[in-house]
Amino acid sequence: MSWYVLYTKPRMEKKVAEGLEQMGVEVYCPLITEIKQWNDRKKKLRTPLFKSYVFIKLEEKSRNQVFDVPGVVRYLFWLGKPAIVKDREIEIIREWLEEDRVDDAKVEHLNAGDKITIKNGAFKQQEAIIRDIGKRKMRLVLPHLGFTVEVKTKEVI
């Protein structure tokens, strides 16, 4: 069995994951806690790490059954075939979220477009390309994993 990536309708990731679990499909929808602020209040929300994406593990012959779940749009394709994510890559994402060591990042003299090698944490030794840098966040493209990751930083210089 392989891990596949499903593209979902916007803001349907958790509902799609629940529906797939009820069908007996192994699902992974990585969630992060964010604090959202409105004019009158703040609230902690669990939001998907990858917007509009859910990982599923099933046999190739069973791939079409997922379209019975409302909110599923299509599979993510890579080079004309359904994208397959390695077990180790799923484990890296799980470890990264469990360790919550993202705040250890520090950015010094980096610009959008720079190539870097991550030195520690769950993505250790992974090459990344900086997409953009904000005051407290940075977006990294991990080409070998096929993902863009938003990283919170302590300080951006």
Secondary structure as GFF3:
##gff-version 3
##sequence-region A 1 157
A	DSSP	beta_strand	2	8	.	.	.	ID=ss1
A	DSSP	alpha_helix	13	22	.	.	.	ID=ss2
A	DSSP	beta_strand	26	28	.	.	.	ID=ss3
A	DSSP	beta_strand	31	37	.	.	.	ID=ss4
A	DSSP	beta_strand	42	48	.	.	.	ID=ss5
A	DSSP	beta_strand	53	58	.	.	.	ID=ss6
A	DSSP	three_ten_helix	60	68	.	.	.	ID=ss7
A	DSSP	beta_strand	72	75	.	.	.	ID=ss8
A	DSSP	beta_strand	77	78	.	.	.	ID=ss9
A	DSSP	beta_strand	81	82	.	.	.	ID=ss10
A	DSSP	beta_strand	84	85	.	.	.	ID=ss11
A	DSSP	alpha_helix	87	99	.	.	.	ID=ss12
A	DSSP	three_ten_helix	102	104	.	.	.	ID=ss13
A	DSSP	beta_strand	115	117	.	.	.	ID=ss14
A	DSSP	beta_strand	127	133	.	.	.	ID=ss15
A	DSSP	beta_strand	137	142	.	.	.	ID=ss16
A	DSSP	beta_strand	147	152	.	.	.	ID=ss17
###
